[in-house]
């Protein structure tokens, strides 16, 4: 993702009245093979509004949900690609004689 793409996404959110939402990072989706060698700056692949449950003091979840702009890394992008491919493969196998 580049600055222009992020600007487009955030501009649309501001126009839709969602400009005060928090921006959060889905930390576990940011991985890179060179992290063991010291790579610390990783690219954002997806930025979208995401609903999530809030956690309480004990590490459990509350009944509350919040919607924020969440930045995802390559692991999330790859998982979505694989999920799409699995769906396509299932459709192909179902239509096979």
Buried (B, 14 or more C-beta within 10 A) or exposed (E): BEEEEBEEBBEEBEEEEBEEBEEEEBEEBBEBEEEEEEEEEBEBBBBEEBEBEEEEEEEEEEEEEEEBBBBBBBBBBEEEEEEEEEEEEEEEEEEEE
